[in-house]
Amino acid sequence: MFTQRPIKQAKTIDNVYGSAYYHLEAKDRTIGELRKKLEAKTDNQEWIDTVLNDLIDRGYLKSDKKFAVHFAEMAFNSEKGRQYILTKLKEKGIESSTANEAIDHLVNRDNICELSLLSNRLSAMRLEGLSSDKLYSTLLKHGFRSSDVREAMQSHPVASTLASKQKIKADKADIVKEIERLARKLKGKSVIKRELQQKLIDVSQFDEQIEKLERDGSIDFYQNCQLRLEKKRFDLTNSKDKSKAYAYLYSHGFSSDEIKETLAS
């Protein structure tokens, strides 16, 4: 099993400088991020403060404000939205007020329009095989507002025609198998049809398929109605209970004829 080697503790302030340079060479870091790295190296806060202040004065380490501006500038250049920038800067320990100031500064200075960035990103994407849901969630992850994402997708010639994940699944569905599956759950015709419609499955052939399934004996809704009734304990000699039984079966999609025959048996 792999175990992380313990960090060699600093014996002098030069060791702290060395650690700071090492971490800054790896990637640009905020003051807070570098402080955490140095605190793992030494518990001497005076050394840490001295090193951090010196690096800031000499330009090796950016102030939080300068870091936020630089990060936001890079993100906008990569066609990322405000929310992405705010989330990432928060993870790096930058105050939200500082992050928002940096974003607003760049938006005003460079006349940045997030909707234009979003449209550019969308135009460069390969959309074949994507559902509208997947595209929507992907663009949201890049930090754009939901209202902008919807507007950009609606105005895009291909994105506006993408089907939802539910619709794609519905188009692949076998209506006969779906009917049989729901019938096995002791649901009547009207409920089955409604559930198929809710799933966006084409029900234009519903009545025809139901008739075939009943004719060949694949489904017996009269029997299913009886089985459904057996799941409840109604006293059918009591008119009030009998009315409740009728309402119960009707709510599960069975027809009046199916219910009347079941209650009469």
N, C-alpha and C positions, 0 to 999 in steps of 0.2 A: 504493500500500500504506500502510495506517495505521500510524504509528509513535507510540508514547507519548512525550509531551513530558517532558523531564527535570524532576525535582522541583527547584524553586528552593530552594537551600540557605539555611538560617537564618543571618542575620548577627548577630542579637542573641537573647537569651533570650526577648524579647517575641515574636519570630517563632515560637519553639518553643511558647509559650503559645497563640498564634493557631492553629497547626496542631493542637494538642491539642483546643482548643475546637471546631474545625471537624470533627474526626473524631468527637468525642463527640456533637455535634449530629446527625450522620448516623445513628448508632445506638449503643446501649450496648456498651461494649467492656471486655474484661478488661485488667488492668495489662499483661500480656504482649502483647496485641494492640496496645495503644496505644504501648507501648515500641517495637515494630517499626516503627510508622508514624513515630514521632519519630526513630528511628535512620536512616530514609531522608531525614530533613530535616537532620540534623546528626550529626557524629561526636563532639560534645562531650557526653560522658557526664555531666559535672557538671550541665550545663543540663538534660539529660533527667531525671536523678534529682531535681533541685530541683523541676521542673515536676510530675512524677508524685507526689512526696510532698506537695506543696502541694495538688494537686487531690484527693488522698485525704483530707487533713486538712479540706478545705473541703466535702467530700461530693460533689464533682463526679465522682469516680472511686471505684468500689466496691472494697473489698478482694476478694481471690479468694473468700473465704468468703461474703461478702455477695452477690457476683455469682452464685455457685453456688446459693445459696438462692433468690435472685430468679428465676434462669433455671429452676430446677427447679419452682418454684411456678407459673410461667407454663406450663411444659410439662404439669404435672399438670392444670392448669385447662383445657388444650387436649386432655386425654385421651391423653397420651403416656405411655409406660412408662419404667421405670428405665433400660433399655439405651439408649434414645434419648437420654436426658439424659446418661448417662455418655459416650456417643460424641461428642455435640456439645460437651460441656465439655472433653473431651480434645482435640478439634480446636482449641479456644480456648486451650489451654495450661494448663488447670486440672488440678492433680494429682488422681489417682483417689481418694486418701484424702479430700481436701477435697470432691470431688463426692459420694462415698458418705456422708460426714458430713452434707452438706446434704440429701440425699435422706432419710436416716434421721431427721433432725430434723423434716422436714415430714411424713413418714409417721406419726411419733409425735404430733406436734403437732395435725395435722388428721385423724388416724385414717384415712389414705388406704389404700384397698384397690384394688390394681391390677386385680384381676379384675372389680371393679365398674366401674372406668373402661373396661375393655375391653368389658364387656357393654353399657355405655352407647353407646360408639362403634359397636359392632356393630348395635345397635338403630336407630341413625340412618343407617346405610348403605343404599344401594340395591343389592340383591343380584341383581336380574334379569340374567341373561346371564353371571353370574360362575361360574367353575369353583371347586371347593373349593380347588384348588391356588392359584389367583390370590388368593382371599380370605385364605388362610393366609399367603401371602408378604406381602400388603399389611399385615396386622395385625402381622406380625413386624417390618416396617419402621417401625412406630410404636413399637417398643421394648418390646413385651411378650414374656414368656417363652413358649416353644413349648408348654409344658404348660398354661399358662393359655389360650393361643389354642385349643388342641384342646378344652379343657373348655368354653370359651365357645361354640365352634361346635357342639359336640355338644348343648348345652342350648338352642340357639336353634332355633325352629320351622322357619325357612327355611334357615339355614346348614347345619343337620344333614342336609338333603335334597339339597344341591348335589352334582352329579356331579363327578368328577375330570376334568381335561383329557383324560386318556387315555380315560375312559369316554365322554365327549362325542364324541371323535374316532371311537371304536369304533362308536358308534351310527350315525354317518354313513357308515361304511365299507360298500362294496359287496363282499360276501363272494366273489362270483364273480371280480371283478377281483383281489381279494387272493389267492385260490387260484391264479389264472393267473400273477400276478406271482411268487409263490414257486415255482411249478412251473418257470418260466423259469430260475430259479436252480438247477434240478436237485435239488429237494427232494422227498422222497416224501410220501405221504399223512399218515403218522403225525406227521412233523415239521411239516408244514404245519398240521395241526390243533392241535398243541401251541403253535405260535407264534401262531396266531390267538387261542387261549385266553389266552395270556400278554398279548395286546394287548386283552383283554376283549371281543373280537368274539364275537357270538352264533354258536355253532356247531351249533345245534339242527337246521339244514338242511344241515349239512356233507356227510353221506353222500349225500343226495339230489342236491346240486349236483355233487359229484364224479362221480356216476354219469352225469349229463347231459353233463358236459364230456368224459368218456371216450367216451360213446356217439356224440356228434356229432364226435368227432375233434379237439376243441380241445386236449386234453391226452392224451399217450400216455406213461404212467408206465413202460411196458416200455422204450420208446425212451430216456426220460430216465435210466433206470437204467443202460442201456448207455453213454450219454454220460457219466454220472457215473463209471463204471468206467474209461472211457478217460482220465480225468484222472490216474489212478494207473498205475504200472507194476507189475502183479502177474504173477507167473509162474503161470498157472492149471494148468500141468502139475505143479506142486509143491503137495502137499496142505496144507502149512503156509501157503503164500502164498494158496491158495484159501480157506482158513479166514479169513485176514486180509481178503481181498476181501469175503467174505460179511459179516463184522463191520462193515467199512467202509460197505458199501451199506445195511446194516440201521440203522446209526447215522444215516444220512441219510434215514431214514423210508420206505424201500422195503419192500414185503411179501416174504414168503418165496417166493411164486410168481414175482414179478418178478425176484428175485435169482437163483433157480434157473434160470430161463429164460435170463437174461443170462449166467450162468456156463457154461451148457451150449452156448451159441452159439459 
